Amino acid sequence: MAVPTPPDQVPSSPPKPYRTPLIARGFGAFLCLAGGLKLYQIYDTSPEGIEGTFALVGASVELIVGVALVLGLRPGVSERAAGLLFVLLAAISMIGTTRGYSECGCLGDVPSPSWLLLVVDLAGAVTLLWRPLIADRPHGKTFGLLDGALLGAFFVGMVIGSIMFPRFLAVTSNLDEAQIAAAKAFTIEKHRFLGRRFVLIPSIRIDADLATGRWKIVLTRPGCRRCDRQLRSSLCRTEGDERLAIVLARENPAWKPPKGCQAIVGSLAPNKDWSFEAPMTFRLDNGRVLHDD
């Protein structure tokens, strides 16, 4: 009995390689921009201690993941990594928004409202995590369980760290001398001091009475390039009968003010980490912070 000849089979087309879509590359470019701006800010202000470490690691991760996304490197992995990173950034933006911070510093020195960055971060997280789920699998090596576990553990750890870390800092809304003295770290936010007594005076080591008379106080850091530029240009200028005090974040006997800058130099107490956006200027009238700077 003759066996019928099977019909000609239409050859199946090879699976299309998984490529990073344009919208994902756009979010990658945003990460590159954010990471690059923060790295320049770190270079310009030289933050110290755990604050500087967190900033450097975070900016580097943003830049690396963003470059991988823009170039389409391992798209199955880089999109998920970027999506998880946007989850982390959204958590940070949400913390800043709920705590009333007007800006989050997510773009370095570029003004960036926390609520607006929260919207962008949520959009990036949804887009980058949803896209790989509905797209065809890439031909060849796929995104494995181990890859997912490592990425998940890494970014979940970063999320937990970003949430827990601020809890160990002194809350700047409670400007109480006893709490400041007991804290291991303190974040100085200028707007919380305006119109109030300058409660940092007991924590400043300086050969002067800052609670009496009119003072212009400049908080700075040794090695801060931006601070040195501004001290040479305008920060050393005073108005009327006010005196100038330059307060370093840490004691550095080798540091000197610019030539012609008539200032008394002091430093913050060395028993804690001081976090602030350098340089920061306060004007005092008998120990009370004036609203105009």
N, C-alpha and C positions, 0 to 999 in steps of 0.2 A: 504494500500500500504506500502510495507516494505521500511524502510529508509536505504539506503546503509551505511554500516559501513565506517567511514572515515579512510583513510590510517594512519598507525602509523606515528606520527610526530617525527622527529629526534630531540631529546632534544638539545637546543642550549647551547653551551659552555659558561660558565660564562666569563664576560669580564676580560681581563688581567689587573692586577693593573698597574698603571703608575709608572714606575721606572726611576730613574735618570740614564741616559746613562753614559758610561765611560768617554766620552769626556767632558761632563758637570762636572763630578767629578774632572777631570783634571783642568778645569778652576777654580773650587772651591778650589783646592789645591794651585793654583797660588794666589788666593785672601788671603788664610791663610798665605802663605809665605810673601806676600807683607805687610799684616797687622801686622804680627808678627815682621818683620824686622823694620817697622816704630815704633812700640811700644817700641822695645828695644832701638832704637835711641832716642825716647822721654825720656825714663828712663835715658839714658846715658848723654844726653845733657841738659835736663830740660829747654826746650823753655818756654818763658813766654808770657803773654798777649794773644791777639787774634790769633797769630800764633800758640801758643801751644794748644789753644782750638780747632782750626780747625784741627790740626794734630792729636790730641787725638781722636776727634769724627770720623774723616775719617778712621783712622787705626782701631778703634773699629768696625765700620760698616763693613769694609772689612773682618775682622776676623769673625764676627758673621755670615754674609751672606756666607762666604766661608765654615765655619764649617757645616752650615745647608745644603749646597750643597753637600759636601763630604759625610755626613751621610745620605743623601736622606730624610731629614726631610721636610714634606709638599712639595714634589717635584714640584707640580703645581705652588706653590707660590715662592719657593726658586729659581727656575730657572728664573722666570720672574724678581724677585728682583735682582738676580745676573746680568741678562742681562741689566737691567736699570742702575745698578751700573757701568757696563762696558761702557755704554753710557756716564756716568758722567766722568769716568776716561779717555775715549777717548777725551772728550771735553777739559779736563785739559792738556792732552798730546799734543793736537793740539795747544792750546794756547802757551805752552812752545816751540813747534817746530816753530811756526810762529814768535815768539819773539826772536828766535835765541838761546834759552837755549840748551847747549850741553847735559845736563843731567837734569832729572826731579825730582830725589829724590824719585821716586815711590817705590823703593826697599830699602829704608833707606840709609845705607852707601854703598850698593853694586852699582857699576857703572851701570847706566841704561839710555842709549840714549833716548831722547824724541821720536824720529821718530820710534825706534824699539818698544817702549811701545805703541805707537799709533797703530801700526799694530796688536799687541797682543790684545789691548783693542777692536779694531774694530772686530777682529775675535771672541772674546768672546761675544760681543754684538749681532752679527749676529747669532752665533750658539745658544746662550741661549734664544733669543727671537723667533727664527724661529722654533726651535725644538718643543715647546709646541703647536704651531699652526698646525703642521702636524701629531702630535702623537695622539693616541686614548685618549679620556678623561679618567681620573682616575675614578675608581668605587667608588661610595659614594659621599662625599661632593666635589663639584667642586669649581673651582676658581670663586668667585662671582664678581659682578659688584662693590660692596663696597670695596672688597680687591683690585681690580684693581685701583679704584679711589684713595684709600689711598696710595698705592705704587706709583702711577703716580704723585700725588701731592707732596709726600715727595721727590722723586728723581728729579722731575722738579725743585722744590725749591732749591735743592742742586746744580743742574746744573747752575741755574741762579746765585746763590751765588758764585760759583766757577768762573764764568765769570765776575761778577760785582766786586767782592772783589779786584782783582788786580788793577782795575782802580782807586781805592782810595789810592793806595800806590804811593809814589814818584817813578817816572821812573828812574831807576838807570843809564840809558844811558845818561840822562841829568844831569851831575855832576856839577850843578850850586849851589853855596852857598845860593843864595836867595831862590831857589826852595826847597832846603833841609831844610832851616830854616822855610819855610812856611808850609811844609808838616806835617801832623799828624803822618805819619808812613813812614819809609824809609827802603828799602831792600838793604843791602850791598852785592854786588857781586864783589869779588876781581879782576876778570879778567878785569873789566871795569876801574879799577884804575891804572893798570900797565902803567908805563911810563908817568903818568900825575901827576899834583900837587895834594897832598892829601887834598882834599877839606873838609874832616871831622874835620880838626884841630880846626876850630872855634866852633865845637860842642863838643869838648872834654874838660872836666874840669880837669886840672892837673897843678901841680906846676912845670912847665917846658916849655921851648920853643921848641916845636916839629918841627918848621919850620927851625931850625938852627942845623947844624951838622948831624951826622949819628945816626939813631934810628932804633931799632927793636920794633915794636908795636904789642902787642898781645891783640886782642879783645876776651873777655871771659865773662862768666856769673857766678855769685855766685850760687853754688849748682850744677854746671856742672861737673859730675864725670869724663868724658873724658878729660875736660880741666885741671882738677887738676892732673890727671895722667900724661898728657903730660908736664905740668909745672914742675912736679917733675923729669921728665926724660930728656927732651931736650929743651923745649921752653924757659927756663931761660938762656940758653947758648947764648952768644953773640960772634961776630967776630970782631977782630981788635979793633978800637976805638969807636964802636957803643955803645949806651946806651940802656937800656931796659925800656920800659913803658908798664905796664899792664893796660888796659882800660876795666872797667866793663860796662856791658850793663845798669846797674842801680847802683846808689850809695849804698854802703853797708859798713859802717865804721867797722863792725865786721870782714869783710873779710881781710885776710892777705895772702901774697904770701908764698910759701913753705920756709922752713928753708934753709938759704944759698942762696936764690934767691935775687940778688941785683937789685931791680926794683923800679921805681917810680909808684905809683898806682894812677889812675884817673878814671873817669867815663864819659859816654856819657850824653849829656843833657837830663834831665828828662821830657822834654815837648813833647816827641814823642815816639812811639814804634819803636825800632830798631830790625830789622830782619836780622840775619846772621847765617851762619853755624859755630858754635863755636867748638873749638877755631879758630880764623882767624888771620894770621900773615902778617904784612906789614913791609917791610924794606924801610926806607926813607933816602935820601941824600939831605939835605937842602930843605926838604919839598916835594921832588918829589919821587914817588913810584918807586922802582927798580923792574926790571923784574925777578930777581932771589930772591927766598925767602929761 
